[in-house]
Amino acid sequence: MIYKPDPSAALDAARRTFTIQEFLKFAQYPLWRVTPVADPAGARRVDVRDWRFPFTASAVVDASNRVLSSSFHF
């Protein structure tokens, strides 16, 4: 079973990026994942992918919930 992600400031910050906003216009079945990254300390990588295709939009969010970068991968 798949569940919606728990609300978090990191997810909210990532959702505001142009890259993820555009990706979500396309994605019918988004799957979110938040993982810690090594640098900078306390940062997280937020990934969202569409279950139908191997496309992923990502954002790196620092400990203060500022977006450091965003990208699209396939």
N, C-alpha and C positions, 0 to 999 in steps of 0.2 A: 504494500500500500504506500502511496506517495502522500506526503503532507506538505502544507504550505510552510514556508520558513517562519521561524519566530521573528517578530518585529525587532529591528535593531537600527541604531543610528547609522551603522556602516551600510546596511542595505538601503536605507533612505538616501544616503549620500550617493551611492552607486546609481540608484534609480534616476537621479537628477542629471547624470552625464548624458551628453548628446548620443554617444555610442550606444549606451544601453537603452535609451529612449527609442532610438531608431530600430534597434534589434527587437524590442518588445512589440513594435508595430507589426513585425513579421511573425514572431514566435507565437504559435497557437498552444504549445504545451511547454511552457518554461519550467526548467528545473534549476533552482538556486543552490549554490554552495558557497560557504564562507570558510576560508582557511587562513591560519596565521602565516605570515611571511617573516623571514629573518631580519630584513633591513628595510625600513627603520624599525626600531623596537616598538612593539605594540601594534604594528600595522597588520591589516588583513587584506586578503585578496577575495573579491566577490566575483563569482562566475555565474553566468546564467546561460544555459544552453537550451535548444529546442530538441525535444525527444525525437522529432521526426528526422533531423539532419545533424551532421557533425559540426554545427556552427556554435561558437561560443563568444559571448561578449564578456569582457572582464574589466574590473576597476580595482586599483590598489588604493586603499583608504588608510590614512595614518591613525594614530591613537586619538587624535582630536577630531576624527571623522571628516578630515579634509581629503578630497580626492587628489592623489598624486599622479595617477596616470589611468588611461582607459584604452582598451584595444578590442579588436575583433579578430577572431581566429577561425579557420576552417581546415 
